[in-house]
């Protein structure tokens, strides 16, 4: 396993599954971020950075990742605005949405993210 990795953890009933993804590679995933990804409510870390093939918005229900502590989607050609639901990510410790094409105001409820720092 690489020294730097992201752990994806999700639960189906009583079963917990984990997926490890290295941080030192460009992912080159294609298409928009699917809304169904938010069904993985047990995620603690989500790293999708350096995916220039992600044109489109952040999922509007991104705030349902209530256990999310690390969100990194930098350099991914995202468009649109930051969803208001991101204010629900109160466990978030690290957020990086840099180098995207996001527009609009930062939702006021982002102030609820007391544990969060940005890079």
Biopython code that builds the backbone (N, CA, C, O; Angstrom):
import numpy as np
from Bio.PDB.StructureBuilder import StructureBuilder

atoms = [
    (1, "UNK", "N", (0.845, -1.170, 0.000)),
    (1, "UNK", "CA", (0.000, 0.000, 0.000)),
    (1, "UNK", "C", (0.896, 1.241, 0.000)),
    (1, "UNK", "O", (1.905, 1.257, 0.706)),
    (2, "UNK", "N", (0.555, 2.291, -0.778)),
    (2, "UNK", "CA", (1.383, 3.494, -0.825)),
    (2, "UNK", "C", (1.398, 4.216, 0.526)),
    (2, "UNK", "O", (0.500, 4.045, 1.351)),
    (3, "UNK", "N", (2.446, 5.031, 0.731)),
    (3, "UNK", "CA", (2.556, 5.796, 1.975)),
    (3, "UNK", "C", (1.397, 6.763, 2.144)),
    (3, "UNK", "O", (0.878, 6.926, 3.249)),
    (4, "UNK", "N", (0.991, 7.401, 1.063)),
    (4, "UNK", "CA", (-0.097, 8.383, 1.120)),
    (4, "UNK", "C", (-1.287, 7.821, 0.351)),
    (4, "UNK", "O", (-1.204, 7.587, -0.855)),
    (5, "UNK", "N", (-2.365, 7.614, 1.040)),
    (5, "UNK", "CA", (-3.553, 7.058, 0.418)),
    (5, "UNK", "C", (-4.792, 7.661, 1.041)),
    (5, "UNK", "O", (-4.742, 8.265, 2.112)),
    (6, "UNK", "N", (-5.891, 7.488, 0.359)),
    (6, "UNK", "CA", (-7.190, 7.899, 0.879)),
    (6, "UNK", "C", (-8.008, 6.639, 1.091)),
    (6, "UNK", "O", (-8.030, 5.751, 0.239)),
    (7, "UNK", "N", (-8.673, 6.565, 2.219)),
    (7, "UNK", "CA", (-9.490, 5.413, 2.539)),
    (7, "UNK", "C", (-10.954, 5.762, 2.335)),
    (7, "UNK", "O", (-11.466, 6.685, 2.968)),
    (8, "UNK", "N", (-11.624, 5.040, 1.466)),
    (8, "UNK", "CA", (-13.060, 5.182, 1.254)),
    (8, "UNK", "C", (-13.719, 4.079, 2.071)),
    (8, "UNK", "O", (-13.440, 2.898, 1.860)),
    (9, "UNK", "N", (-14.571, 4.448, 2.979)),
    (9, "UNK", "CA", (-15.231, 3.459, 3.815)),
    (9, "UNK", "C", (-16.733, 3.644, 3.677)),
    (9, "UNK", "O", (-17.240, 4.753, 3.841)),
    (10, "UNK", "N", (-17.430, 2.594, 3.385)),
    (10, "UNK", "CA", (-18.875, 2.669, 3.268)),
    (10, "UNK", "C", (-19.512, 1.400, 3.803)),
    (10, "UNK", "O", (-18.877, 0.346, 3.846)),
    (11, "UNK", "N", (-20.762, 1.504, 4.207)),
    (11, "UNK", "CA", (-21.450, 0.423, 4.894)),
    (11, "UNK", "C", (-22.716, 0.037, 4.129)),
    (11, "UNK", "O", (-23.517, 0.891, 3.747)),
    (12, "UNK", "N", (-22.873, -1.252, 3.918)),
    (12, "UNK", "CA", (-24.106, -1.799, 3.369)),
    (12, "UNK", "C", (-24.656, -2.753, 4.416)),
    (12, "UNK", "O", (-24.143, -3.860, 4.574)),
    (13, "UNK", "N", (-25.693, -2.337, 5.132)),
    (13, "UNK", "CA", (-26.194, -3.129, 6.250)),
    (13, "UNK", "C", (-25.131, -3.183, 7.323)),
    (13, "UNK", "O", (-24.662, -2.142, 7.783)),
    (14, "UNK", "N", (-24.739, -4.387, 7.733)),
    (14, "UNK", "CA", (-23.718, -4.544, 8.761)),
    (14, "UNK", "C", (-22.318, -4.635, 8.175)),
    (14, "UNK", "O", (-21.336, -4.604, 8.917)),
    (15, "UNK", "N", (-22.210, -4.745, 6.858)),
    (15, "UNK", "CA", (-20.909, -4.917, 6.209)),
    (15, "UNK", "C", (-20.251, -3.570, 5.943)),
    (15, "UNK", "O", (-20.881, -2.662, 5.401)),
    (16, "UNK", "N", (-18.981, -3.442, 6.326)),
    (16, "UNK", "CA", (-18.197, -2.239, 6.050)),
    (16, "UNK", "C", (-17.192, -2.568, 4.966)),
    (16, "UNK", "O", (-16.478, -3.567, 5.054)),
    (17, "UNK", "N", (-17.138, -1.731, 3.945)),
    (17, "UNK", "CA", (-16.186, -1.927, 2.858)),
    (17, "UNK", "C", (-15.223, -0.756, 2.827)),
    (17, "UNK", "O", (-15.588, 0.372, 3.159)),
    (18, "UNK", "N", (-13.994, -1.030, 2.429)),
    (18, "UNK", "CA", (-12.979, 0.017, 2.339)),
    (18, "UNK", "C", (-12.285, -0.067, 0.985)),
    (18, "UNK", "O", (-12.036, -1.152, 0.460)),
    (19, "UNK", "N", (-11.983, 1.094, 0.438)),
    (19, "UNK", "CA", (-11.242, 1.190, -0.812)),
    (19, "UNK", "C", (-10.113, 2.177, -0.577)),
    (19, "UNK", "O", (-10.338, 3.239, 0.003)),
    (20, "UNK", "N", (-8.912, 1.852, -1.013)),
    (20, "UNK", "CA", (-7.771, 2.726, -0.849)),
    (20, "UNK", "C", (-7.344, 3.256, -2.212)),
    (20, "UNK", "O", (-7.232, 2.496, -3.174)),
    (21, "UNK", "N", (-7.106, 4.562, -2.289)),
    (21, "UNK", "CA", (-6.685, 5.190, -3.538)),
    (21, "UNK", "C", (-5.450, 6.045, -3.265)),
    (21, "UNK", "O", (-5.448, 6.833, -2.320)),
    (22, "UNK", "N", (-4.402, 5.904, -4.072)),
    (22, "UNK", "CA", (-3.182, 6.693, -3.847)),
    (22, "UNK", "C", (-3.413, 8.173, -4.115)),
    (22, "UNK", "O", (-4.193, 8.546, -4.992)),
    (23, "UNK", "N", (-2.719, 9.016, -3.341)),
    (23, "UNK", "CA", (-2.815, 10.458, -3.512)),
    (23, "UNK", "C", (-1.822, 10.989, -4.543)),
    (23, "UNK", "O", (-1.925, 12.144, -4.954)),
    (24, "UNK", "N", (-0.883, 10.182, -4.957)),
    (24, "UNK", "CA", (0.203, 10.689, -5.786)),
    (24, "UNK", "C", (-0.018, 10.482, -7.286)),
    (24, "UNK", "O", (0.944, 10.525, -8.053)),
    (25, "UNK", "N", (-1.240, 10.263, -7.712)),
    (25, "UNK", "CA", (-1.541, 10.058, -9.126)),
    (25, "UNK", "C", (-2.682, 10.942, -9.573)),
    (25, "UNK", "O", (-3.543, 11.326, -8.781)),
    (26, "UNK", "N", (-2.674, 11.255, -10.842)),
    (26, "UNK", "CA", (-3.823, 11.921, -11.446)),
    (26, "UNK", "C", (-4.852, 10.839, -11.712)),
    (26, "UNK", "O", (-4.533, 9.816, -12.319)),
    (27, "UNK", "N", (-6.078, 11.050, -11.267)),
    (27, "UNK", "CA", (-7.105, 10.019, -11.389)),
    (27, "UNK", "C", (-7.647, 9.887, -12.805)),
    (27, "UNK", "O", (-7.908, 8.775, -13.263)),
    (28, "UNK", "N", (-7.819, 11.005, -13.505)),
    (28, "UNK", "CA", (-8.338, 11.012, -14.876)),
    (28, "UNK", "C", (-9.666, 10.274, -15.012)),
    (28, "UNK", "O", (-9.870, 9.506, -15.952)),
    (29, "UNK", "N", (-10.555, 10.516, -14.072)),
    (29, "UNK", "CA", (-11.903, 9.972, -14.167)),
    (29, "UNK", "C", (-12.697, 10.810, -15.152)),
    (29, "UNK", "O", (-12.432, 12.003, -15.306)),
    (30, "UNK", "N", (-13.652, 10.211, -15.810)),
    (30, "UNK", "CA", (-14.435, 10.885, -16.845)),
    (30, "UNK", "C", (-15.860, 11.138, -16.396)),
    (30, "UNK", "O", (-16.423, 10.357, -15.629)),
    (31, "UNK", "N", (-16.451, 12.238, -16.875)),
    (31, "UNK", "CA", (-17.849, 12.537, -16.609)),
    (31, "UNK", "C", (-18.023, 13.398, -15.375)),
    (31, "UNK", "O", (-17.045, 13.776, -14.731)),
    (32, "UNK", "N", (-19.264, 13.706, -15.045)),
    (32, "UNK", "CA", (-19.549, 14.509, -13.864)),
    (32, "UNK", "C", (-19.534, 13.621, -12.615)),
    (32, "UNK", "O", (-19.616, 12.397, -12.707)),
    (33, "UNK", "N", (-19.428, 14.257, -11.461)),
    (33, "UNK", "CA", (-19.498, 13.509, -10.209)),
    (33, "UNK", "C", (-20.947, 13.052, -10.044)),
    (33, "UNK", "O", (-21.845, 13.891, -9.976)),
    (34, "UNK", "N", (-21.194, 11.756, -9.980)),
    (34, "UNK", "CA", (-22.578, 11.280, -9.919)),
    (34, "UNK", "C", (-23.237, 11.574, -8.580)),
    (34, "UNK", "O", (-22.590, 11.515, -7.534)),
    (35, "UNK", "N", (-24.519, 11.890, -8.617)),
    (35, "UNK", "CA", (-25.279, 12.161, -7.397)),
    (35, "UNK", "C", (-25.314, 10.938, -6.466)),
    (35, "UNK", "O", (-25.359, 11.095, -5.245)),
    (36, "UNK", "N", (-25.293, 9.733, -7.029)),
    (36, "UNK", "CA", (-25.407, 8.542, -6.186)),
    (36, "UNK", "C", (-24.202, 8.351, -5.269)),
    (36, "UNK", "O", (-24.275, 7.567, -4.323)),
    (37, "UNK", "N", (-23.097, 9.049, -5.527)),
    (37, "UNK", "CA", (-21.928, 8.918, -4.657)),
    (37, "UNK", "C", (-22.279, 9.325, -3.227)),
    (37, "UNK", "O", (-21.652, 8.862, -2.273)),
    (38, "UNK", "N", (-23.272, 10.183, -3.083)),
    (38, "UNK", "CA", (-23.656, 10.626, -1.746)),
    (38, "UNK", "C", (-24.405, 9.547, -0.962)),
    (38, "UNK", "O", (-24.711, 9.741, 0.215)),
    (39, "UNK", "N", (-24.703, 8.415, -1.601)),
    (39, "UNK", "CA", (-25.267, 7.272, -0.876)),
    (39, "UNK", "C", (-24.225, 6.620, 0.028)),
    (39, "UNK", "O", (-24.578, 5.838, 0.911)),
    (40, "UNK", "N", (-22.953, 6.929, -0.180)),
    (40, "UNK", "CA", (-21.877, 6.371, 0.629)),
    (40, "UNK", "C", (-21.716, 7.235, 1.882)),
    (40, "UNK", "O", (-20.684, 7.881, 2.065)),
    (41, "UNK", "N", (-22.710, 7.245, 2.719)),
    (41, "UNK", "CA", (-22.795, 8.180, 3.842)),
    (41, "UNK", "C", (-21.741, 7.953, 4.917)),
    (41, "UNK", "O", (-21.545, 8.823, 5.765)),
    (42, "UNK", "N", (-21.066, 6.827, 4.909)),
    (42, "UNK", "CA", (-20.048, 6.537, 5.913)),
    (42, "UNK", "C", (-18.657, 7.036, 5.514)),
    (42, "UNK", "O", (-17.703, 6.862, 6.272)),
    (43, "UNK", "N", (-18.529, 7.649, 4.340)),
    (43, "UNK", "CA", (-17.218, 8.122, 3.903)),
    (43, "UNK", "C", (-16.629, 9.107, 4.897)),
    (43, "UNK", "O", (-17.328, 9.980, 5.411)),
    (44, "UNK", "N", (-15.337, 8.961, 5.163)),
    (44, "UNK", "CA", (-14.629, 9.916, 5.997)),
    (44, "UNK", "C", (-13.649, 10.739, 5.161)),
    (44, "UNK", "O", (-13.260, 11.833, 5.573)),
    (45, "UNK", "N", (-13.244, 10.234, 3.997)),
    (45, "UNK", "CA", (-12.304, 10.938, 3.135)),
    (45, "UNK", "C", (-12.730, 10.753, 1.680)),
    (45, "UNK", "O", (-13.082, 9.652, 1.258)),
    (46, "UNK", "N", (-12.691, 11.844, 0.926)),
    (46, "UNK", "CA", (-13.023, 11.786, -0.491)),
    (46, "UNK", "C", (-12.014, 12.626, -1.255)),
    (46, "UNK", "O", (-11.945, 13.843, -1.077)),
    (47, "UNK", "N", (-11.231, 11.974, -2.107)),
    (47, "UNK", "CA", (-10.190, 12.644, -2.866)),
    (47, "UNK", "C", (-10.421, 12.373, -4.342)),
    (47, "UNK", "O", (-10.249, 11.246, -4.806)),
    (48, "UNK", "N", (-10.806, 13.394, -5.070)),
    (48, "UNK", "CA", (-11.047, 13.274, -6.508)),
    (48, "UNK", "C", (-10.295, 14.359, -7.278)),
    (48, "UNK", "O", (-10.683, 14.714, -8.391)),
    (49, "UNK", "N", (-9.235, 14.881, -6.694)),
    (49, "UNK", "CA", (-8.492, 15.979, -7.300)),
    (49, "UNK", "C", (-7.769, 15.579, -8.575)),
    (49, "UNK", "O", (-7.543, 14.400, -8.847)),
    (50, "UNK", "N", (-7.414, 16.600, -9.347)),
    (50, "UNK", "CA", (-6.686, 16.450, -10.609)),
    (50, "UNK", "C", (-7.436, 15.551, -11.584)),
    (50, "UNK", "O", (-6.861, 14.638, -12.176)),
    (51, "UNK", "N", (-8.706, 15.818, -11.739)),
    (51, "UNK", "CA", (-9.546, 15.137, -12.718)),
    (51, "UNK", "C", (-10.099, 16.181, -13.673)),
    (51, "UNK", "O", (-11.224, 16.649, -13.494)),
    (52, "UNK", "N", (-9.323, 16.552, -14.685)),
    (52, "UNK", "CA", (-9.789, 17.604, -15.590)),
    (52, "UNK", "C", (-10.999, 17.190, -16.415)),
    (52, "UNK", "O", (-11.532, 17.999, -17.175)),
    (53, "UNK", "N", (-11.432, 15.965, -16.280)),
    (53, "UNK", "CA", (-12.576, 15.473, -17.051)),
    (53, "UNK", "C", (-13.846, 15.457, -16.226)),
    (53, "UNK", "O", (-14.770, 14.705, -16.534)),
    (54, "UNK", "N", (-13.913, 16.280, -15.173)),
    (54, "UNK", "CA", (-15.086, 16.390, -14.312)),
    (54, "UNK", "C", (-15.849, 17.677, -14.575)),
    (54, "UNK", "O", (-16.176, 18.375, -13.615)),
    (55, "UNK", "N", (-16.150, 18.033, -15.811)),
    (55, "UNK", "CA", (-16.884, 19.286, -15.984)),
    (55, "UNK", "C", (-18.272, 19.149, -15.373)),
    (55, "UNK", "O", (-18.958, 18.151, -15.592)),
    (56, "UNK", "N", (-18.671, 20.129, -14.627)),
    (56, "UNK", "CA", (-19.995, 20.080, -14.025)),
    (56, "UNK", "C", (-19.938, 20.467, -12.567)),
    (56, "UNK", "O", (-18.868, 20.750, -12.028)),
    (57, "UNK", "N", (-21.098, 20.478, -11.929)),
    (57, "UNK", "CA", (-21.194, 20.965, -10.549)),
    (57, "UNK", "C", (-20.865, 19.897, -9.510)),
    (57, "UNK", "O", (-20.817, 18.701, -9.797)),
    (58, "UNK", "N", (-20.642, 20.382, -8.297)),
    (58, "UNK", "CA", (-20.582, 19.489, -7.148)),
    (58, "UNK", "C", (-21.991, 18.950, -6.909)),
    (58, "UNK", "O", (-22.959, 19.670, -7.156)),
    (59, "UNK", "N", (-22.142, 17.713, -6.439)),
    (59, "UNK", "CA", (-23.492, 17.208, -6.151)),
    (59, "UNK", "C", (-24.203, 18.112, -5.135)),
    (59, "UNK", "O", (-23.607, 18.513, -4.135)),
    (60, "UNK", "N", (-25.449, 18.422, -5.388)),
    (60, "UNK", "CA", (-26.197, 19.335, -4.521)),
    (60, "UNK", "C", (-26.398, 18.777, -3.118)),
    (60, "UNK", "O", (-26.557, 19.546, -2.170)),
    (61, "UNK", "N", (-26.395, 17.463, -2.968)),
    (61, "UNK", "CA", (-26.608, 16.851, -1.660)),
    (61, "UNK", "C", (-25.293, 16.386, -1.024)),
    (61, "UNK", "O", (-25.270, 15.423, -0.258)),
    (62, "UNK", "N", (-24.217, 17.073, -1.350)),
    (62, "UNK", "CA", (-22.897, 16.752, -0.810)),
    (62, "UNK", "C", (-22.884, 16.762, 0.719)),
    (62, "UNK", "O", (-22.075, 16.064, 1.332)),
    (63, "UNK", "N", (-23.751, 17.527, 1.328)),
    (63, "UNK", "CA", (-23.804, 17.648, 2.780)),
    (63, "UNK", "C", (-24.264, 16.411, 3.511)),
    (63, "UNK", "O", (-24.257, 16.394, 4.742)),
    (64, "UNK", "N", (-24.666, 15.370, 2.795)),
    (64, "UNK", "CA", (-25.108, 14.158, 3.494)),
    (64, "UNK", "C", (-23.923, 13.286, 3.924)),
    (64, "UNK", "O", (-24.123, 12.262, 4.578)),
    (65, "UNK", "N", (-22.694, 13.673, 3.567)),
    (65, "UNK", "CA", (-21.495, 12.979, 4.055)),
    (65, "UNK", "C", (-21.184, 13.485, 5.463)),
    (65, "UNK", "O", (-20.159, 14.135, 5.668)),
    (66, "UNK", "N", (-22.040, 13.202, 6.422)),
    (66, "UNK", "CA", (-21.925, 13.815, 7.737)),
    (66, "UNK", "C", (-20.676, 13.384, 8.502)),
    (66, "UNK", "O", (-20.313, 14.027, 9.487)),
    (67, "UNK", "N", (-20.016, 12.318, 8.075)),
    (67, "UNK", "CA", (-18.790, 11.863, 8.734)),
    (67, "UNK", "C", (-17.536, 12.298, 7.972)),
    (67, "UNK", "O", (-16.419, 11.999, 8.392)),
    (68, "UNK", "N", (-17.718, 12.997, 6.864)),
    (68, "UNK", "CA", (-16.595, 13.384, 6.018)),
    (68, "UNK", "C", (-15.652, 14.315, 6.764)),
    (68, "UNK", "O", (-16.079, 15.312, 7.347)),
    (69, "UNK", "N", (-14.351, 13.980, 6.742)),
    (69, "UNK", "CA", (-13.337, 14.792, 7.402)),
    (69, "UNK", "C", (-12.373, 15.428, 6.405)),
    (69, "UNK", "O", (-11.732, 16.430, 6.720)),
    (70, "UNK", "N", (-12.265, 14.864, 5.219)),
    (70, "UNK", "CA", (-11.300, 15.326, 4.228)),
    (70, "UNK", "C", (-11.975, 15.333, 2.859)),
    (70, "UNK", "O", (-12.452, 14.299, 2.393)),
    (71, "UNK", "N", (-12.013, 16.494, 2.221)),
    (71, "UNK", "CA", (-12.603, 16.629, 0.891)),
    (71, "UNK", "C", (-11.629, 17.371, -0.010)),
    (71, "UNK", "O", (-11.345, 18.548, 0.210)),
    (72, "UNK", "N", (-11.122, 16.691, -1.015)),
    (72, "UNK", "CA", (-10.147, 17.273, -1.920)),
    (72, "UNK", "C", (-10.605, 17.021, -3.358)),
    (72, "UNK", "O", (-10.530, 15.896, -3.854)),
    (73, "UNK", "N", (-11.077, 18.074, -4.018)),
    (73, "UNK", "CA", (-11.504, 17.988, -5.420)),
    (73, "UNK", "C", (-10.878, 19.162, -6.178)),
    (73, "UNK", "O", (-11.543, 19.809, -6.988)),
    (74, "UNK", "N", (-9.618, 19.429, -5.915)),
    (74, "UNK", "CA", (-8.904, 20.522, -6.579)),
    (74, "UNK", "C", (-8.580, 20.147, -8.022)),
    (74, "UNK", "O", (-8.462, 18.969, -8.359)),
    (75, "UNK", "N", (-8.439, 21.164, -8.866)),
    (75, "UNK", "CA", (-7.983, 20.971, -10.250)),
    (75, "UNK", "C", (-8.841, 19.968, -11.012)),
    (75, "UNK", "O", (-8.312, 19.076, -11.675)),
    (76, "UNK", "N", (-10.137, 20.105, -10.924)),
    (76, "UNK", "CA", (-11.028, 19.112, -11.523)),
    (76, "UNK", "C", (-12.057, 19.695, -12.474)),
    (76, "UNK", "O", (-12.997, 19.000, -12.861)),
    (77, "UNK", "N", (-11.901, 20.960, -12.863)),
    (77, "UNK", "CA", (-12.784, 21.564, -13.860)),
    (77, "UNK", "C", (-14.246, 21.639, -13.398)),
    (77, "UNK", "O", (-15.167, 21.589, -14.213)),
    (78, "UNK", "N", (-14.443, 21.760, -12.079)),
    (78, "UNK", "CA", (-15.801, 21.882, -11.551)),
    (78, "UNK", "C", (-16.385, 23.238, -11.915)),
    (78, "UNK", "O", (-15.664, 24.233, -11.989)),
    (79, "UNK", "N", (-17.686, 23.274, -12.139)),
    (79, "UNK", "CA", (-18.388, 24.518, -12.463)),
    (79, "UNK", "C", (-19.558, 24.685, -11.506)),
    (79, "UNK", "O", (-19.864, 23.786, -10.723)),
    (80, "UNK", "N", (-20.202, 25.828, -11.574)),
    (80, "UNK", "CA", (-21.367, 26.077, -10.729)),
    (80, "UNK", "C", (-20.955, 26.647, -9.387)),
    (80, "UNK", "O", (-19.860, 27.185, -9.231)),
    (81, "UNK", "N", (-21.854, 26.519, -8.418)),
    (81, "UNK", "CA", (-21.615, 27.105, -7.107)),
    (81, "UNK", "C", (-21.375, 26.021, -6.065)),
    (81, "UNK", "O", (-21.613, 24.837, -6.301)),
    (82, "UNK", "N", (-20.898, 26.461, -4.909)),
    (82, "UNK", "CA", (-20.706, 25.550, -3.783)),
    (82, "UNK", "C", (-22.083, 25.282, -3.174)),
    (82, "UNK", "O", (-22.782, 26.226, -2.807)),
    (83, "UNK", "N", (-22.485, 24.019, -3.060)),
    (83, "UNK", "CA", (-23.825, 23.727, -2.543)),
    (83, "UNK", "C", (-23.995, 24.164, -1.093)),
    (83, "UNK", "O", (-23.083, 24.025, -0.277)),
    (84, "UNK", "N", (-25.167, 24.689, -0.789)),
    (84, "UNK", "CA", (-25.505, 25.114, 0.572)),
    (84, "UNK", "C", (-25.356, 23.951, 1.554)),
    (84, "UNK", "O", (-25.005, 24.160, 2.715)),
    (85, "UNK", "N", (-25.620, 22.737, 1.094)),
    (85, "UNK", "CA", (-25.569, 21.566, 1.969)),
    (85, "UNK", "C", (-24.175, 21.302, 2.526)),
    (85, "UNK", "O", (-24.039, 20.547, 3.489)),
    (86, "UNK", "N", (-23.128, 21.908, 1.944)),
    (86, "UNK", "CA", (-21.772, 21.700, 2.472)),
    (86, "UNK", "C", (-21.645, 22.197, 3.904)),
    (86, "UNK", "O", (-20.744, 21.766, 4.624)),
    (87, "UNK", "N", (-22.516, 23.083, 4.329)),
    (87, "UNK", "CA", (-22.510, 23.543, 5.713)),
    (87, "UNK", "C", (-22.848, 22.450, 6.706)),
    (87, "UNK", "O", (-22.653, 22.624, 7.909)),
    (88, "UNK", "N", (-23.353, 21.320, 6.218)),
    (88, "UNK", "CA", (-23.670, 20.181, 7.079)),
    (88, "UNK", "C", (-22.456, 19.309, 7.380)),
    (88, "UNK", "O", (-22.544, 18.393, 8.198)),
    (89, "UNK", "N", (-21.337, 19.576, 6.739)),
    (89, "UNK", "CA", (-20.142, 18.745, 6.897)),
    (89, "UNK", "C", (-19.355, 19.179, 8.132)),
    (89, "UNK", "O", (-18.187, 19.552, 8.025)),
    (90, "UNK", "N", (-19.980, 19.132, 9.280)),
    (90, "UNK", "CA", (-19.399, 19.690, 10.503)),
    (90, "UNK", "C", (-18.182, 18.915, 11.006)),
    (90, "UNK", "O", (-17.457, 19.421, 11.863)),
    (91, "UNK", "N", (-17.937, 17.712, 10.506)),
    (91, "UNK", "CA", (-16.742, 16.953, 10.890)),
    (91, "UNK", "C", (-15.555, 17.259, 9.970)),
    (91, "UNK", "O", (-14.444, 16.784, 10.209)),
    (92, "UNK", "N", (-15.789, 18.051, 8.922)),
    (92, "UNK", "CA", (-14.759, 18.335, 7.929)),
    (92, "UNK", "C", (-13.565, 19.044, 8.562)),
    (92, "UNK", "O", (-13.716, 20.052, 9.252)),
    (93, "UNK", "N", (-12.366, 18.492, 8.310)),
    (93, "UNK", "CA", (-11.131, 19.068, 8.833)),
    (93, "UNK", "C", (-10.300, 19.713, 7.729)),
    (93, "UNK", "O", (-9.545, 20.650, 7.989)),
    (94, "UNK", "N", (-10.434, 19.221, 6.502)),
    (94, "UNK", "CA", (-9.632, 19.741, 5.410)),
    (94, "UNK", "C", (-10.473, 19.810, 4.145)),
    (94, "UNK", "O", (-11.151, 18.846, 3.787)),
    (95, "UNK", "N", (-10.426, 20.952, 3.470)),
    (95, "UNK", "CA", (-11.213, 21.182, 2.259)),
    (95, "UNK", "C", (-10.324, 21.842, 1.214)),
    (95, "UNK", "O", (-9.665, 22.842, 1.496)),
    (96, "UNK", "N", (-10.307, 21.286, 0.011)),
    (96, "UNK", "CA", (-9.584, 21.917, -1.096)),
    (96, "UNK", "C", (-10.423, 21.803, -2.357)),
    (96, "UNK", "O", (-10.589, 20.719, -2.918)),
    (97, "UNK", "N", (-10.949, 22.939, -2.791)),
    (97, "UNK", "CA", (-11.707, 23.044, -4.040)),
    (97, "UNK", "C", (-10.997, 23.999, -5.001)),
    (97, "UNK", "O", (-11.622, 24.540, -5.914)),
    (98, "UNK", "N", (-9.722, 24.203, -4.801)),
    (98, "UNK", "CA", (-8.981, 25.199, -5.575)),
    (98, "UNK", "C", (-8.846, 24.828, -7.046)),
    (98, "UNK", "O", (-8.980, 23.668, -7.436)),
    (99, "UNK", "N", (-8.579, 25.841, -7.836)),
    (99, "UNK", "CA", (-8.334, 25.687, -9.273)),
    (99, "UNK", "C", (-9.463, 24.977, -10.013)),
    (99, "UNK", "O", (-9.235, 24.060, -10.802)),
    (100, "UNK", "N", (-10.670, 25.418, -9.739)),
    (100, "UNK", "CA", (-11.863, 24.987, -10.455)),
    (100, "UNK", "C", (-12.524, 26.237, -11.022)),
    (100, "UNK", "O", (-11.977, 27.332, -10.891)),
    (101, "UNK", "N", (-13.667, 26.100, -11.637)),
    (101, "UNK", "CA", (-14.388, 27.232, -12.219)),
    (101, "UNK", "C", (-15.674, 27.488, -11.444)),
    (101, "UNK", "O", (-16.736, 27.681, -12.036)),
    (102, "UNK", "N", (-15.575, 27.488, -10.117)),
    (102, "UNK", "CA", (-16.746, 27.700, -9.272)),
    (102, "UNK", "C", (-17.115, 29.179, -9.267)),
    (102, "UNK", "O", (-16.243, 30.046, -9.327)),
    (103, "UNK", "N", (-18.417, 29.459, -9.194)),
    (103, "UNK", "CA", (-18.910, 30.836, -9.218)),
    (103, "UNK", "C", (-19.858, 31.060, -8.044)),
    (103, "UNK", "O", (-20.267, 30.112, -7.374)),
    (104, "UNK", "N", (-20.195, 32.305, -7.808)),
    (104, "UNK", "CA", (-21.182, 32.628, -6.789)),
    (104, "UNK", "C", (-20.550, 32.841, -5.431)),
    (104, "UNK", "O", (-19.331, 32.792, -5.267)),
    (105, "UNK", "N", (-21.405, 33.076, -4.478)),
    (105, "UNK", "CA", (-20.981, 33.336, -3.109)),
    (105, "UNK", "C", (-20.715, 32.035, -2.362)),
    (105, "UNK", "O", (-21.256, 30.980, -2.693)),
    (106, "UNK", "N", (-19.872, 32.142, -1.355)),
    (106, "UNK", "CA", (-19.665, 31.006, -0.457)),
    (106, "UNK", "C", (-20.864, 30.965, 0.483)),
    (106, "UNK", "O", (-21.178, 31.974, 1.114)),
    (107, "UNK", "N", (-21.540, 29.827, 0.590)),
    (107, "UNK", "CA", (-22.718, 29.751, 1.462)),
    (107, "UNK", "C", (-22.382, 30.162, 2.900)),
    (107, "UNK", "O", (-21.345, 29.774, 3.437)),
    (108, "UNK", "N", (-23.250, 30.931, 3.500)),
    (108, "UNK", "CA", (-23.000, 31.462, 4.840)),
    (108, "UNK", "C", (-22.855, 30.359, 5.879)),
    (108, "UNK", "O", (-22.125, 30.521, 6.857)),
    (109, "UNK", "N", (-23.540, 29.244, 5.677)),
    (109, "UNK", "CA", (-23.467, 28.183, 6.677)),
    (109, "UNK", "C", (-22.134, 27.424, 6.649)),
    (109, "UNK", "O", (-21.922, 26.537, 7.476)),
    (110, "UNK", "N", (-21.249, 27.748, 5.734)),
    (110, "UNK", "CA", (-19.894, 27.188, 5.738)),
    (110, "UNK", "C", (-19.204, 27.586, 7.046)),
    (110, "UNK", "O", (-18.282, 26.902, 7.493)),
    (111, "UNK", "N", (-19.641, 28.677, 7.654)),
    (111, "UNK", "CA", (-19.104, 29.105, 8.938)),
    (111, "UNK", "C", (-19.309, 28.090, 10.055)),
    (111, "UNK", "O", (-18.677, 28.183, 11.107)),
    (112, "UNK", "N", (-20.186, 27.128, 9.829)),
    (112, "UNK", "CA", (-20.415, 26.062, 10.822)),
    (112, "UNK", "C", (-19.274, 25.049, 10.869)),
    (112, "UNK", "O", (-19.201, 24.237, 11.792)),
    (113, "UNK", "N", (-18.390, 25.093, 9.884)),
    (113, "UNK", "CA", (-17.309, 24.107, 9.780)),
    (113, "UNK", "C", (-16.133, 24.521, 10.659)),
    (113, "UNK", "O", (-15.081, 24.897, 10.143)),
    (114, "UNK", "N", (-16.295, 24.458, 11.945)),
    (114, "UNK", "CA", (-15.313, 24.954, 12.917)),
    (114, "UNK", "C", (-14.006, 24.174, 12.929)),
    (114, "UNK", "O", (-12.972, 24.722, 13.310)),
    (115, "UNK", "N", (-14.026, 22.905, 12.518)),
    (115, "UNK", "CA", (-12.820, 22.074, 12.525)),
    (115, "UNK", "C", (-12.008, 22.212, 11.242)),
    (115, "UNK", "O", (-10.882, 21.720, 11.155)),
    (116, "UNK", "N", (-12.579, 22.878, 10.256)),
    (116, "UNK", "CA", (-12.022, 22.863, 8.901)),
    (116, "UNK", "C", (-10.919, 23.895, 8.697)),
    (116, "UNK", "O", (-10.968, 25.008, 9.219)),
    (117, "UNK", "N", (-9.918, 23.480, 7.913)),
    (117, "UNK", "CA", (-8.907, 24.383, 7.391)),
    (117, "UNK", "C", (-8.850, 24.178, 5.898)),
    (117, "UNK", "O", (-9.211, 23.109, 5.407)),
    (118, "UNK", "N", (-8.411, 25.162, 5.177)),
    (118, "UNK", "CA", (-8.302, 25.042, 3.726)),
    (118, "UNK", "C", (-6.839, 25.066, 3.327)),
    (118, "UNK", "O", (-6.003, 25.627, 4.034)),
    (119, "UNK", "N", (-6.536, 24.461, 2.203)),
    (119, "UNK", "CA", (-5.164, 24.463, 1.668)),
    (119, "UNK", "C", (-5.082, 25.376, 0.476)),
    (119, "UNK", "O", (-4.015, 25.519, -0.120)),
]
sb = StructureBuilder()
sb.init_structure("model")
sb.init_model(0)
sb.init_chain("A")
sb.init_seg("    ")
for serial, (resi, resn, name, xyz) in enumerate(atoms, 1):
    if name == "N":
        sb.init_residue(resn, " ", resi, " ")
    sb.init_atom(name, np.array(xyz, "f"), 0.0, 1.0, " ", f" {name:<3s}", serial, name[0])
structure = sb.get_structure()
